[in-house]
Amino acid sequence: MLAAGLIAAPFATGGAAEARPLKASVVVAHADLDLSEADDVQALHKRIDRAVADVCGVPRRLLTHDTVIQRACAARARGDAEQQVERAVARAQAREQARDQARARIAGSPLGAP
């Protein structure tokens, strides 16, 4: 599971009178993605967008108090998730780079020669 999938919703969006701090989270799976690949990172961002909508709701066209709360929730959730995605992508890229270096060493060694 991806720690980047932890989405924090700072407010409930049940109406102005009901707005109160709330901590909700959703784990976004990413085990099937290779985060060293741009397409897979984009797929993860789409999953996060769906999770944000599930936790924070979907904004309305008219600007209301609920819309303001929803947008704040979504902005915070995306910000929290983005920090975690950046760390996960960096780890995936480092692993890929280490594999590439190992392959290059093997290919350059007498044992790797045909």
VMD Tcl script that builds the backbone (N, CA, C; Angstrom):
set m [mol new atoms 342]
animate dup $m
set s [atomselect $m all]
$s set {name element resname resid chain x y z} {
  {N N MET 1 A 0.838 -1.174 0.000}
  {CA C MET 1 A 0.000 0.000 0.000}
  {C C MET 1 A 0.882 1.236 0.000}
  {N N LEU 2 A 0.343 2.295 -0.471}
  {CA C LEU 2 A 1.093 3.528 -0.607}
  {C C LEU 2 A 0.770 4.492 0.509}
  {N N ALA 3 A 1.793 4.905 1.220}
  {CA C ALA 3 A 1.588 5.926 2.243}
  {C C ALA 3 A 1.092 7.209 1.588}
  {N N ALA 4 A 1.409 7.397 0.316}
  {CA C ALA 4 A 0.942 8.589 -0.393}
  {C C ALA 4 A -0.561 8.578 -0.559}
  {N N GLY 5 A -1.157 7.450 -0.323}
  {CA C GLY 5 A -2.597 7.380 -0.454}
  {C C GLY 5 A -3.339 7.888 0.761}
  {N N LEU 6 A -2.618 8.307 1.773}
  {CA C LEU 6 A -3.296 8.795 2.962}
  {C C LEU 6 A -3.814 10.191 2.674}
  {N N ILE 7 A -5.132 10.314 2.582}
  {CA C ILE 7 A -5.767 11.587 2.268}
  {C C ILE 7 A -6.380 12.133 3.539}
  {N N ALA 8 A -5.982 13.307 3.924}
  {CA C ALA 8 A -6.526 13.907 5.141}
  {C C ALA 8 A -7.581 14.936 4.770}
  {N N ALA 9 A -8.765 14.783 5.305}
  {CA C ALA 9 A -9.852 15.729 5.066}
  {C C ALA 9 A -10.019 16.580 6.314}
  {N N PRO 10 A -9.728 17.888 6.242}
  {CA C PRO 10 A -9.760 18.696 7.440}
  {C C PRO 10 A -11.155 19.074 7.915}
  {N N PHE 11 A -12.162 18.977 7.081}
  {CA C PHE 11 A -13.504 19.401 7.459}
  {C C PHE 11 A -14.548 18.443 6.930}
  {N N ALA 12 A -15.630 18.316 7.654}
  {CA C ALA 12 A -16.804 17.626 7.127}
  {C C ALA 12 A -17.528 18.627 6.242}
  {N N THR 13 A -18.209 18.168 5.216}
  {CA C THR 13 A -18.887 19.084 4.311}
  {C C THR 13 A -20.390 18.884 4.369}
  {N N GLY 14 A -20.907 18.674 5.561}
  {CA C GLY 14 A -22.335 18.425 5.715}
  {C C GLY 14 A -23.172 19.674 5.833}
  {N N GLY 15 A -22.601 20.833 5.653}
  {CA C GLY 15 A -23.345 22.082 5.757}
  {C C GLY 15 A -22.639 23.011 6.706}
  {N N ALA 16 A -22.925 24.304 6.576}
  {CA C ALA 16 A -22.220 25.315 7.349}
  {C C ALA 16 A -22.363 25.063 8.843}
  {N N ALA 17 A -23.542 24.739 9.299}
  {CA C ALA 17 A -23.757 24.534 10.726}
  {C C ALA 17 A -23.072 23.268 11.227}
  {N N GLU 18 A -22.832 22.317 10.332}
  {CA C GLU 18 A -22.252 21.045 10.731}
  {C C GLU 18 A -20.749 20.977 10.500}
  {N N ALA 19 A -20.175 22.000 9.864}
  {CA C ALA 19 A -18.751 21.948 9.533}
  {C C ALA 19 A -17.932 21.852 10.811}
  {N N ARG 20 A -17.092 20.832 10.883}
  {CA C ARG 20 A -16.267 20.613 12.048}
  {C C ARG 20 A -15.023 19.858 11.620}
  {N N PRO 21 A -13.949 19.970 12.360}
  {CA C PRO 21 A -12.752 19.216 11.992}
  {C C PRO 21 A -13.046 17.721 11.908}
  {N N LEU 22 A -12.477 17.095 10.917}
  {CA C LEU 22 A -12.655 15.667 10.707}
  {C C LEU 22 A -11.393 15.140 10.065}
  {N N LYS 23 A -10.935 14.028 10.520}
  {CA C LYS 23 A -9.761 13.408 9.923}
  {C C LYS 23 A -10.209 12.113 9.273}
  {N N ALA 24 A -10.245 12.087 7.973}
  {CA C ALA 24 A -10.618 10.889 7.228}
  {C C ALA 24 A -9.433 10.513 6.356}
  {N N SER 25 A -9.261 9.252 6.100}
  {CA C SER 25 A -8.166 8.846 5.228}
  {C C SER 25 A -8.594 7.706 4.334}
  {N N VAL 26 A -7.943 7.650 3.213}
  {CA C VAL 26 A -8.158 6.602 2.227}
  {C C VAL 26 A -6.779 6.143 1.780}
  {N N VAL 27 A -6.585 4.851 1.697}
  {CA C VAL 27 A -5.326 4.317 1.189}
  {C C VAL 27 A -5.502 4.044 -0.291}
  {N N VAL 28 A -4.604 4.591 -1.080}
  {CA C VAL 28 A -4.636 4.397 -2.522}
  {C C VAL 28 A -3.585 3.349 -2.873}
  {N N ALA 29 A -4.031 2.236 -3.390}
  {CA C ALA 29 A -3.115 1.146 -3.748}
  {C C ALA 29 A -2.238 1.557 -4.925}
  {N N HIS 30 A -1.004 1.107 -4.901}
  {CA C HIS 30 A -0.097 1.390 -6.015}
  {C C HIS 30 A 0.872 0.246 -6.297}
  {N N ALA 31 A 0.674 -0.883 -5.661}
  {CA C ALA 31 A 1.599 -2.009 -5.834}
  {C C ALA 31 A 1.695 -2.455 -7.288}
  {N N ASP 32 A 0.637 -2.216 -8.049}
  {CA C ASP 32 A 0.639 -2.621 -9.454}
  {C C ASP 32 A 1.284 -1.584 -10.366}
  {N N LEU 33 A 1.762 -0.478 -9.808}
  {CA C LEU 33 A 2.348 0.596 -10.608}
  {C C LEU 33 A 3.859 0.628 -10.436}
  {N N ASP 34 A 4.559 0.976 -11.502}
  {CA C ASP 34 A 6.002 1.196 -11.452}
  {C C ASP 34 A 6.197 2.710 -11.421}
  {N N LEU 35 A 6.448 3.249 -10.235}
  {CA C LEU 35 A 6.515 4.699 -10.077}
  {C C LEU 35 A 7.778 5.322 -10.648}
  {N N SER 36 A 8.622 4.514 -11.280}
  {CA C SER 36 A 9.743 5.076 -12.025}
  {C C SER 36 A 9.314 5.405 -13.457}
  {N N GLU 37 A 8.079 5.038 -13.803}
  {CA C GLU 37 A 7.518 5.306 -15.138}
  {C C GLU 37 A 6.491 6.436 -15.059}
  {N N ALA 38 A 6.611 7.433 -15.942}
  {CA C ALA 38 A 5.733 8.609 -15.924}
  {C C ALA 38 A 4.259 8.240 -16.074}
  {N N ASP 39 A 3.948 7.287 -16.945}
  {CA C ASP 39 A 2.545 6.890 -17.142}
  {C C ASP 39 A 1.941 6.317 -15.859}
  {N N ASP 40 A 2.727 5.555 -15.121}
  {CA C ASP 40 A 2.226 4.971 -13.879}
  {C C ASP 40 A 2.072 6.032 -12.792}
  {N N VAL 41 A 2.953 7.027 -12.782}
  {CA C VAL 41 A 2.805 8.132 -11.832}
  {C C VAL 41 A 1.519 8.890 -12.144}
  {N N GLN 42 A 1.244 9.093 -13.429}
  {CA C GLN 42 A -0.001 9.763 -13.843}
  {C C GLN 42 A -1.221 8.940 -13.405}
  {N N ALA 43 A -1.145 7.636 -13.537}
  {CA C ALA 43 A -2.245 6.768 -13.092}
  {C C ALA 43 A -2.456 6.911 -11.584}
  {N N LEU 44 A -1.363 7.014 -10.836}
  {CA C LEU 44 A -1.479 7.198 -9.390}
  {C C LEU 44 A -2.167 8.526 -9.077}
  {N N HIS 45 A -1.809 9.571 -9.795}
  {CA C HIS 45 A -2.449 10.876 -9.570}
  {C C HIS 45 A -3.956 10.804 -9.849}
  {N N LYS 46 A -4.353 10.046 -10.843}
  {CA C LYS 46 A -5.784 9.885 -11.121}
  {C C LYS 46 A -6.473 9.152 -9.972}
  {N N ARG 47 A -5.807 8.142 -9.427}
  {CA C ARG 47 A -6.375 7.418 -8.284}
  {C C ARG 47 A -6.514 8.352 -7.078}
  {N N ILE 48 A -5.516 9.185 -6.877}
  {CA C ILE 48 A -5.565 10.138 -5.766}
  {C C ILE 48 A -6.711 11.124 -5.974}
  {N N ASP 49 A -6.900 11.599 -7.212}
  {CA C ASP 49 A -8.012 12.508 -7.500}
  {C C ASP 49 A -9.348 11.872 -7.134}
  {N N ARG 50 A -9.511 10.583 -7.468}
  {CA C ARG 50 A -10.763 9.887 -7.115}
  {C C ARG 50 A -10.904 9.762 -5.601}
  {N N ALA 51 A -9.810 9.478 -4.919}
  {CA C ALA 51 A -9.856 9.364 -3.460}
  {C C ALA 51 A -10.192 10.709 -2.818}
  {N N VAL 52 A -9.626 11.784 -3.343}
  {CA C VAL 52 A -9.926 13.118 -2.824}
  {C C VAL 52 A -11.412 13.415 -2.995}
  {N N ALA 53 A -11.956 13.079 -4.158}
  {CA C ALA 53 A -13.388 13.305 -4.395}
  {C C ALA 53 A -14.235 12.467 -3.447}
  {N N ASP 54 A -13.809 11.241 -3.168}
  {CA C ASP 54 A -14.550 10.387 -2.232}
  {C C ASP 54 A -14.539 10.967 -0.819}
  {N N VAL 55 A -13.397 11.476 -0.394}
  {CA C VAL 55 A -13.262 11.981 0.959}
  {C C VAL 55 A -13.849 13.385 1.110}
  {N N CYS 56 A -13.572 14.245 0.146}
  {CA C CYS 56 A -13.930 15.662 0.277}
  {C C CYS 56 A -15.210 16.045 -0.458}
  {N N GLY 57 A -15.650 15.213 -1.375}
  {CA C GLY 57 A -16.818 15.564 -2.172}
  {C C GLY 57 A -16.410 16.243 -3.466}
  {N N VAL 58 A -17.390 16.535 -4.286}
  {CA C VAL 58 A -17.165 17.163 -5.583}
  {C C VAL 58 A -17.657 18.607 -5.490}
  {N N PRO 59 A -16.862 19.575 -5.966}
  {CA C PRO 59 A -17.277 20.968 -5.843}
  {C C PRO 59 A -18.508 21.284 -6.696}
  {N N ARG 60 A -19.284 22.208 -6.190}
  {CA C ARG 60 A -20.446 22.685 -6.942}
  {C C ARG 60 A -20.028 23.888 -7.769}
  {N N ARG 61 A -20.843 24.216 -8.753}
  {CA C ARG 61 A -20.539 25.372 -9.606}
  {C C ARG 61 A -20.693 26.688 -8.843}
  {N N LEU 62 A -21.719 26.779 -8.018}
  {CA C LEU 62 A -21.949 28.000 -7.260}
  {C C LEU 62 A -21.039 28.033 -6.045}
  {N N LEU 63 A -20.519 29.206 -5.743}
  {CA C LEU 63 A -19.645 29.352 -4.595}
  {C C LEU 63 A -20.492 29.477 -3.335}
  {N N THR 64 A -20.454 28.442 -2.530}
  {CA C THR 64 A -21.169 28.426 -1.256}
  {C C THR 64 A -20.162 28.106 -0.157}
  {N N HIS 65 A -20.606 28.175 1.065}
  {CA C HIS 65 A -19.731 27.831 2.185}
  {C C HIS 65 A -19.252 26.377 2.056}
  {N N ASP 66 A -20.151 25.481 1.671}
  {CA C ASP 66 A -19.775 24.076 1.498}
  {C C ASP 66 A -18.717 23.917 0.416}
  {N N THR 67 A -18.835 24.710 -0.658}
  {CA C THR 67 A -17.863 24.642 -1.748}
  {C C THR 67 A -16.493 25.100 -1.257}
  {N N VAL 68 A -16.477 26.152 -0.469}
  {CA C VAL 68 A -15.217 26.648 0.079}
  {C C VAL 68 A -14.576 25.577 0.959}
  {N N ILE 69 A -15.368 24.951 1.792}
  {CA C ILE 69 A -14.862 23.883 2.659}
  {C C ILE 69 A -14.354 22.709 1.827}
  {N N GLN 70 A -15.113 22.332 0.800}
  {CA C GLN 70 A -14.710 21.220 -0.059}
  {C C GLN 70 A -13.387 21.523 -0.733}
  {N N ARG 71 A -13.242 22.726 -1.259}
  {CA C ARG 71 A -12.001 23.090 -1.949}
  {C C ARG 71 A -10.816 23.096 -0.991}
  {N N ALA 72 A -11.033 23.582 0.235}
  {CA C ALA 72 A -9.959 23.565 1.230}
  {C C ALA 72 A -9.576 22.128 1.574}
  {N N CYS 73 A -10.577 21.280 1.736}
  {CA C CYS 73 A -10.337 19.864 2.013}
  {C C CYS 73 A -9.520 19.238 0.884}
  {N N ALA 74 A -9.948 19.471 -0.352}
  {CA C ALA 74 A -9.270 18.885 -1.514}
  {C C ALA 74 A -7.844 19.401 -1.643}
  {N N ALA 75 A -7.648 20.697 -1.412}
  {CA C ALA 75 A -6.303 21.266 -1.528}
  {C C ALA 75 A -5.368 20.659 -0.483}
  {N N ARG 76 A -5.862 20.535 0.732}
  {CA C ARG 76 A -5.025 19.951 1.779}
  {C C ARG 76 A -4.747 18.475 1.504}
  {N N ALA 77 A -5.762 17.753 1.092}
  {CA C ALA 77 A -5.593 16.327 0.814}
  {C C ALA 77 A -4.599 16.108 -0.317}
  {N N ARG 78 A -4.743 16.890 -1.395}
  {CA C ARG 78 A -3.803 16.746 -2.515}
  {C C ARG 78 A -2.383 17.121 -2.092}
  {N N GLY 79 A -2.267 18.174 -1.294}
  {CA C GLY 79 A -0.939 18.570 -0.817}
  {C C GLY 79 A -0.290 17.490 0.018}
  {N N ASP 80 A -1.062 16.910 0.943}
  {CA C ASP 80 A -0.544 15.822 1.772}
  {C C ASP 80 A -0.134 14.634 0.908}
  {N N ALA 81 A -0.984 14.281 -0.025}
  {CA C ALA 81 A -0.705 13.135 -0.894}
  {C C ALA 81 A 0.497 13.403 -1.792}
  {N N GLU 82 A 0.596 14.625 -2.314}
  {CA C GLU 82 A 1.684 14.940 -3.245}
  {C C GLU 82 A 3.048 14.786 -2.578}
  {N N GLN 83 A 3.173 15.199 -1.341}
  {CA C GLN 83 A 4.445 15.029 -0.632}
  {C C GLN 83 A 4.813 13.552 -0.550}
  {N N GLN 84 A 3.831 12.719 -0.291}
  {CA C GLN 84 A 4.082 11.286 -0.162}
  {C C GLN 84 A 4.369 10.656 -1.520}
  {N N VAL 85 A 3.695 11.135 -2.565}
  {CA C VAL 85 A 3.946 10.630 -3.918}
  {C C VAL 85 A 5.378 10.967 -4.321}
  {N N GLU 86 A 5.814 12.177 -4.051}
  {CA C GLU 86 A 7.183 12.573 -4.406}
  {C C GLU 86 A 8.204 11.655 -3.754}
  {N N ARG 87 A 7.990 11.330 -2.485}
  {CA C ARG 87 A 8.928 10.416 -1.803}
  {C C ARG 87 A 8.883 9.020 -2.413}
  {N N ALA 88 A 7.681 8.528 -2.725}
  {CA C ALA 88 A 7.549 7.188 -3.307}
  {C C ALA 88 A 8.189 7.130 -4.697}
  {N N VAL 89 A 7.995 8.177 -5.487}
  {CA C VAL 89 A 8.593 8.228 -6.827}
  {C C VAL 89 A 10.115 8.268 -6.705}
  {N N ALA 90 A 10.631 9.066 -5.790}
  {CA C ALA 90 A 12.086 9.140 -5.604}
  {C C ALA 90 A 12.661 7.781 -5.220}
  {N N ARG 91 A 11.962 7.063 -4.333}
  {CA C ARG 91 A 12.429 5.714 -3.958}
  {C C ARG 91 A 12.413 4.776 -5.162}
  {N N ALA 92 A 11.351 4.837 -5.962}
  {CA C ALA 92 A 11.241 3.960 -7.141}
  {C C ALA 92 A 12.335 4.283 -8.151}
  {N N GLN 93 A 12.603 5.562 -8.351}
  {CA C GLN 93 A 13.644 5.954 -9.302}
  {C C GLN 93 A 15.024 5.540 -8.801}
  {N N ALA 94 A 15.255 5.640 -7.501}
  {CA C ALA 94 A 16.542 5.214 -6.940}
  {C C ALA 94 A 16.733 3.709 -7.107}
  {N N ARG 95 A 15.651 2.939 -6.870}
  {CA C ARG 95 A 15.745 1.484 -7.076}
  {C C ARG 95 A 16.046 1.164 -8.544}
  {N N GLU 96 A 15.390 1.855 -9.453}
  {CA C GLU 96 A 15.611 1.612 -10.881}
  {C C GLU 96 A 17.046 1.970 -11.271}
  {N N GLN 97 A 17.541 3.073 -10.743}
  {CA C GLN 97 A 18.911 3.476 -11.039}
  {C C GLN 97 A 19.906 2.451 -10.488}
  {N N ALA 98 A 19.657 1.944 -9.293}
  {CA C ALA 98 A 20.537 0.925 -8.709}
  {C C ALA 98 A 20.527 -0.350 -9.554}
  {N N ARG 99 A 19.348 -0.739 -10.038}
  {CA C ARG 99 A 19.265 -1.926 -10.920}
  {C C ARG 99 A 20.046 -1.700 -12.207}
  {N N ASP 100 A 19.909 -0.496 -12.787}
  {CA C ASP 100 A 20.645 -0.190 -14.019}
  {C C ASP 100 A 22.150 -0.240 -13.796}
  {N N GLN 101 A 22.608 0.287 -12.673}
  {CA C GLN 101 A 24.031 0.258 -12.363}
  {C C GLN 101 A 24.518 -1.169 -12.150}
  {N N ALA 102 A 23.718 -1.988 -11.498}
  {CA C ALA 102 A 24.093 -3.385 -11.288}
  {C C ALA 102 A 24.181 -4.122 -12.619}
  {N N ARG 103 A 23.222 -3.860 -13.503}
  {CA C ARG 103 A 23.259 -4.493 -14.836}
  {C C ARG 103 A 24.511 -4.070 -15.602}
  {N N ALA 104 A 24.852 -2.792 -15.507}
  {CA C ALA 104 A 26.035 -2.293 -16.215}
  {C C ALA 104 A 27.310 -2.933 -15.667}
  {N N ARG 105 A 27.377 -3.106 -14.347}
  {CA C ARG 105 A 28.548 -3.761 -13.763}
  {C C ARG 105 A 28.644 -5.214 -14.215}
  {N N ILE 106 A 27.516 -5.903 -14.238}
  {CA C ILE 106 A 27.499 -7.302 -14.656}
  {C C ILE 106 A 27.890 -7.422 -16.119}
  {N N ALA 107 A 27.338 -6.535 -16.953}
  {CA C ALA 107 A 27.654 -6.571 -18.385}
  {C C ALA 107 A 29.120 -6.263 -18.644}
  {N N GLY 108 A 29.739 -5.436 -17.791}
  {CA C GLY 108 A 31.145 -5.070 -17.968}
  {C C GLY 108 A 32.114 -6.037 -17.342}
  {N N SER 109 A 31.617 -6.961 -16.557}
  {CA C SER 109 A 32.514 -7.908 -15.880}
  {C C SER 109 A 32.814 -9.088 -16.793}
  {N N PRO 110 A 33.918 -9.786 -16.537}
  {CA C PRO 110 A 34.244 -10.973 -17.362}
  {C C PRO 110 A 33.153 -12.030 -17.282}
  {N N LEU 111 A 32.427 -12.119 -16.164}
  {CA C LEU 111 A 31.377 -13.109 -16.041}
  {C C LEU 111 A 30.168 -12.738 -16.904}
  {N N GLY 112 A 29.983 -11.450 -17.154}
  {CA C GLY 112 A 28.844 -11.015 -17.944}
  {C C GLY 112 A 29.096 -11.083 -19.440}
  {N N ALA 113 A 30.332 -11.295 -19.828}
  {CA C ALA 113 A 30.660 -11.362 -21.268}
  {C C ALA 113 A 30.226 -12.692 -21.846}
  {N N PRO 114 A 29.762 -12.658 -23.088}
  {CA C PRO 114 A 29.334 -13.929 -23.720}
  {C C PRO 114 A 30.473 -14.835 -24.067}
}
mol reanalyze $m
mol bondsrecalc $m
mol representation Tube
mol addrep $m
